[in-house]
């Protein structure tokens, strides 16, 4: 077998033609380890072929094949991003310099078991699916003769779902109040409609029927995409607007086709909203809340209001009521109950600034002044537009 050696920032590939007593031969490669790994694979491939007189599949390391595979992957951008993360975080560390055709079912089993033990069975399933697809494509491209992952079954066991915690009304009010006034409408709508982020930024004024308190969810612009597509479930749905949300939409100015557009009328950038609005605000309020948790909060509120599971499932766009029960059934069993009118009144008060929740009470007046100044209200006490229109705040 060959090995690598580094001398003065230069990689060399070394090997012996005979046994341990034979002289060491080396080939100068260059400063990049990736190039040295390719040379090492080529040398080993040639030595095995010459020694045993057999024709092996094409020589390539797993890391090199992974890059080639990702570049040729024809999938949605979001799927490609997920697959790239799985490859780089789980698969490349496990098989980095191994020749692709030398990977065995035992190595695959050890890799998947390690992921299941360190992460979860759900993550192990995703890693297995990506690895299986990679090796299947490698077989079609004649890099391997057999798919090593095909000889072992997919990780078994019952699929585990993350427990969705029940968010109290005080926590939700704190989340709304912690966000600068110009952005509270965004958080309020996400919290009381159950929209996914991609659905939220794609809502158009023509989708709203405020007289009937209805909103049609017809499209989605997932993170990283620029063009709208069908919602995640693949089916359009109609969401019943709660009274505070209906009143909010009536008060919002209409500027362009999107209800919550970017500065130039395009989609609102998720990365900017998270880094510069959501994360600083939630951190300052000492809350542990993701943007997607606002969708969970909406579902939890409907269940606490006593709405039927089937109705809730249709509101949030689940493919079946079973999925809703699997995800939120424990909240029903815990028996959470809330008064609809009281809860919505408190949340609406937080939206309009009647509730102020800051990590340090002593800086309350100063923080409020900063919020008004940054919202672009000038010498007024409140900005006319709940969406900041400065190009600096949207990408």
C-alpha positions in Angstrom: 0.0 0.0 0.0 1.1 3.6 -0.6 1.3 6.3 1.9 1.6 10.1 2.0 4.5 12.2 3.4 4.7 16.0 3.7 8.1 17.8 3.4 8.3 21.6 3.6 4.6 22.1 2.5 5.0 19.6 -0.4 3.2 16.3 -0.5 4.9 13.1 -1.6 3.4 9.8 -2.4 5.6 6.9 -1.1 5.5 3.1 -1.7 7.7 0.0 -1.9 7.8 -2.3 -4.9 8.8 -5.3 -2.7 8.7 -6.2 1.0 9.8 -4.2 4.0 13.4 -4.5 3.0 12.9 -3.0 -0.4 13.8 0.7 -1.0 11.1 3.3 -0.6 10.1 5.1 -3.8 8.4 8.4 -3.7 6.7 10.8 -6.2 6.5 14.5 -5.6 3.0 15.8 -6.0 2.6 19.4 -4.8 1.1 21.5 -2.0 -2.5 20.1 -2.2 -3.3 17.0 -0.2 -6.3 16.3 -2.5 -3.9 15.9 -5.4 -1.7 13.6 -3.4 -4.7 11.4 -2.5 -5.5 11.1 -6.2 -2.0 10.1 -7.0 -2.0 7.6 -4.1 -5.2 6.0 -5.4 -3.8 5.7 -8.9 -0.6 4.1 -7.7 -2.4 1.6 -5.6 -4.8 0.8 -8.4 -2.0 0.1 -10.8 0.0 -2.1 -8.3 -3.1 -4.3 -7.5 -3.9 -4.7 -11.2 -0.3 -5.6 -12.0 0.2 -8.0 -9.0 -3.0 -10.0 -9.4 -3.6 -9.7 -13.1 -7.2 -8.5 -12.7 -9.0 -5.5 -14.1 -10.3 -3.4 -11.3 -13.0 -0.7 -11.6 -11.9 2.8 -12.3 -9.7 4.2 -9.5 -11.0 7.1 -7.5 -11.2 8.1 -3.8 -14.5 8.5 -2.1 -13.7 12.2 -1.4 -13.0 12.9 -5.1 -16.1 10.9 -6.2 -18.2 12.8 -3.7 -17.3 16.1 -5.3 -18.0 14.7 -8.8 -21.3 13.3 -7.6 -22.5 16.5 -6.0 -21.6 18.5 -9.1 -23.7 16.2 -11.3 -26.7 16.0 -9.0 -29.9 17.2 -10.7 -32.2 18.0 -7.8 -33.8 21.0 -6.1 -31.4 23.5 -4.7 -32.6 22.8 -1.1 -32.1 19.1 -1.6 -28.6 19.6 -3.0 -27.7 21.8 0.0 -28.9 19.0 2.4 -27.0 16.3 0.5 -23.8 18.4 0.4 -24.1 18.8 4.2 -24.6 15.1 4.8 -21.6 14.2 2.5 -19.2 16.6 4.1 -20.3 16.1 7.7 -20.8 12.3 7.9 -19.6 10.5 4.8 -16.3 12.1 3.8 -14.8 11.8 7.3 -15.7 8.1 7.3 -14.4 7.2 3.8 -12.2 10.1 2.8 -9.1 8.4 1.2 -10.6 5.0 0.7 -10.8 3.8 -2.9 -14.4 3.7 -3.9 -14.4 0.1 -5.0 -12.8 -1.0 -1.7 -15.7 0.1 0.5 -17.3 -2.9 2.1 -20.8 -3.5 3.5 -19.2 -3.8 7.0 -17.7 -0.3 6.6 -21.1 1.1 5.6 -22.7 -0.6 8.6 -20.1 0.9 11.0 -20.6 4.4 9.5 -24.4 4.3 9.7 -24.3 2.8 13.2 -22.0 5.6 14.3 -24.3 8.3 13.0 -27.3 6.6 14.8 -25.4 6.5 18.1 -24.1 10.0 18.0 -27.0 11.8 16.3 -30.4 9.9 15.8 -32.0 7.1 13.9 -33.6 9.8 11.7 -30.3 11.3 10.7 -28.9 7.8 10.1 -31.7 7.1 7.7 -30.9 10.3 5.7 -27.2 9.5 5.6 -27.9 5.9 4.5 -30.2 7.2 1.7 -27.5 9.6 0.4 -24.8 6.9 0.6 -27.0 4.3 -1.1 -27.7 6.8 -4.0 -24.0 7.7 -4.3 -22.9 4.1 -4.6 -25.8 3.2 -7.0 -24.6 6.0 -9.3 -21.0 4.9 -8.9 -22.1 1.5 -10.1 -23.8 3.0 -13.1 -20.6 5.0 -13.8 -18.5 1.8 -13.5 -16.6 3.0 -10.5 -17.7 0.0 -8.5 -19.1 -3.4 -9.5 -21.6 -3.6 -6.6 -23.4 -1.2 -4.3 -22.0 -1.9 -0.8 -25.0 -0.2 0.8 -27.5 -2.3 -1.1 -26.5 -5.5 0.8 -27.6 -4.0 4.2 -31.1 -2.9 5.1 -32.0 0.7 5.9 -31.7 1.7 9.6 -34.8 0.2 11.3 -36.8 1.1 14.3 -39.7 3.4 14.7 -39.2 6.9 13.4 -38.7 9.3 16.3 -40.1 12.8 16.2 -38.7 15.7 18.1 -40.9 16.6 21.0 -42.4 20.0 20.3 -42.6 21.9 23.5 -45.7 23.9 24.5 -44.9 27.6 24.4 -46.7 29.7 27.0 -48.6 32.8 26.1 -46.0 34.9 28.0 -43.2 33.3 25.9 -45.0 34.2 22.7 -45.7 37.7 23.9 -42.0 38.1 24.8 -40.9 36.9 21.4 -43.2 39.5 19.7 -42.2 42.3 22.0 -38.4 41.5 21.7 -38.5 42.1 17.9 -38.1 45.8 16.7 -41.5 47.4 16.0 -40.9 47.4 12.3 -40.6 43.6 12.2 -43.3 42.6 14.6 -45.9 42.2 11.9 -43.7 39.5 10.3 -43.4 37.6 13.6 -47.1 38.0 14.4 -48.2 36.6 11.0 -45.8 33.7 11.2 -47.0 32.9 14.7 -50.8 33.1 14.0 -51.0 31.6 10.5 -48.6 28.6 10.8 -47.0 29.4 7.5 -43.6 28.0 6.7 -41.0 30.7 5.8 -41.1 29.9 2.1 -44.9 30.2 2.1 -44.8 33.4 4.2 -42.5 35.3 1.8 -44.6 34.2 -1.2 -48.0 35.5 0.1 -49.5 38.0 -2.4 -52.3 40.4 -1.8 -54.4 38.6 -4.3 -54.3 35.5 -2.0 -56.1 37.4 0.7 -59.9 37.6 1.1 -60.2 39.8 4.1 -64.0 40.0 4.0 -64.2 36.3 4.5 -61.1 36.1 6.7 -59.4 33.7 4.4 -55.9 33.3 2.9 -54.9 31.0 0.1 -51.5 29.3 0.3 -50.7 28.7 -3.3 -46.9 28.9 -3.6 -43.7 28.8 -1.7 -40.2 30.3 -2.2 -37.9 28.1 -0.1 -34.7 29.4 1.4 -32.0 29.6 -1.3 -34.6 29.7 -4.2 -35.7 32.7 -6.2 -38.6 31.3 -8.1 -41.9 30.2 -6.5 -42.9 26.6 -6.4 -45.8 24.5 -4.9 -46.1 24.3 -1.1 -44.2 21.6 0.6 -47.2 19.2 0.8 -47.7 19.7 -3.0 -51.3 20.9 -2.4 -52.7 24.3 -2.0 -54.8 25.2 1.0 -56.9 27.9 2.5 -56.1 29.2 6.0 -58.7 30.8 8.2 -57.3 34.1 9.5 -57.7 34.8 13.2 -59.3 38.3 13.9 -56.0 40.0 15.0 -54.3 38.8 11.8 -57.2 40.0 9.7 -57.0 43.5 11.3 -53.2 43.6 10.8 -53.6 42.9 7.1 -56.2 45.6 6.8 -53.8 48.1 8.3 -50.7 47.2 6.2 -50.0 49.4 3.2 -50.0 47.7 -0.2 -46.7 48.2 -2.1 -46.3 45.7 -4.8 -47.8 42.2 -5.3 -46.1 40.6 -2.2 -47.5 41.3 1.3 -44.0 41.2 2.9 -41.6 42.0 0.1 -38.0 42.9 0.0 -36.8 46.5 -0.7 -37.1 46.1 -4.4 -40.3 44.1 -4.5 -38.7 40.7 -4.5 -38.7 38.0 -1.8 -37.6 38.8 1.8 -34.2 37.4 2.5 -34.2 34.7 5.3 -30.5 35.0 6.1 -30.7 38.7 6.8 -33.9 38.4 8.9 -32.4 35.6 11.0 -28.9 37.2 11.5 -29.9 40.8 12.0 -33.5 40.7 13.4 -34.5 37.4 14.8 -31.4 36.0 16.5 -30.3 39.3 18.2 -33.8 39.9 19.5 -34.4 36.4 20.8 -31.0 36.3 22.4 -31.5 39.6 24.1 -34.9 38.4 25.4 -33.2 35.1 26.6 -35.6 32.9 24.7 -34.8 29.6 22.9 -37.0 29.9 19.9 -36.4 29.2 16.2 -38.3 30.9 13.4 -39.9 27.5 12.5 -41.0 27.3 16.2 -43.5 30.0 15.4 -45.3 27.4 13.2 -45.3 25.0 16.1 -46.6 27.7 18.3 -49.6 28.3 16.0 -50.4 24.6 16.0 -50.1 24.4 19.7 -52.5 27.4 20.2 -55.1 25.9 17.9 -55.0 22.6 19.8 -55.2 24.5 23.2 -58.2 26.4 21.8 -59.9 23.0 21.4 -59.9 22.9 17.6 -60.2 19.4 16.1 -57.0 17.7 14.9 -58.3 17.3 11.4 -59.0 21.0 11.1 -55.6 21.9 12.6 -53.9 19.5 10.1 -55.6 21.2 7.2 -54.7 24.7 8.5 -51.0 23.9 8.7 -50.8 22.0 5.5 -49.9 18.5 6.8 -50.4 15.6 4.4 -52.6 13.8 6.9 -54.1 14.2 10.4 -51.9 11.2 11.5 -48.8 13.3 10.9 -50.3 16.1 13.0 -51.0 13.6 15.8 -47.6 12.0 15.6 -46.0 15.5 15.9 -48.3 17.2 18.4 -50.2 14.4 20.0 -48.3 14.7 23.2 -49.6 18.3 23.6 -53.2 17.0 23.4 -52.4 14.4 26.0 -50.9 17.0 28.3 -54.2 18.8 28.3 -53.2 22.3 27.6 -56.2 24.6 27.4 -56.3 28.4 26.6 -59.1 30.9 26.2 -59.1 32.0 22.6 -60.1 35.7 23.1 -57.8 36.3 26.1 -54.8 34.7 24.4 -55.3 36.6 21.1 -55.8 39.9 23.0 -52.5 39.5 24.8 -50.7 38.7 21.6 -52.2 41.7 19.8 -51.2 43.9 22.7 -47.6 42.7 22.3 -47.8 43.5 18.6 -48.8 47.1 19.3 -46.2 47.6 22.0 -48.4 47.4 25.1 -46.1 44.6 26.3 -42.4 45.2 26.6 -40.2 42.3 27.5 -36.5 43.0 27.6 -33.6 41.2 29.3 -32.6 44.3 31.3 -35.5 46.4 32.6 -33.2 49.3 33.3 -32.6 49.9 29.5 -36.2 49.8 28.5 -36.6 53.4 27.5 -33.2 53.5 25.7 -34.0 50.3 23.8 -37.4 51.7 22.7 -35.8 54.9 21.5 -33.3 52.9 19.5 -36.0 50.9 17.9 -37.9 54.0 16.8 -34.8 55.6 15.5 -33.8 52.5 13.5 -37.3 52.0 12.0 -37.0 55.1 9.9 -39.8 57.0 11.7 -37.9 60.2 11.9 -39.5 62.6 14.3 -42.7 60.6 14.4 -43.6 58.2 17.1 -44.3 55.4 14.8 -43.4 54.4 11.2 -46.2 54.3 8.6 -44.8 51.2 7.1 -44.3 48.1 9.2 -41.8 46.8 6.7 -38.6 48.7 6.6 -38.0 49.7 3.0 -34.3 50.6 3.2 -32.2 48.5 0.7 -29.7 48.0 3.5 -32.1 45.8 5.4 -32.9 43.5 2.5 -30.6 41.4 0.3 
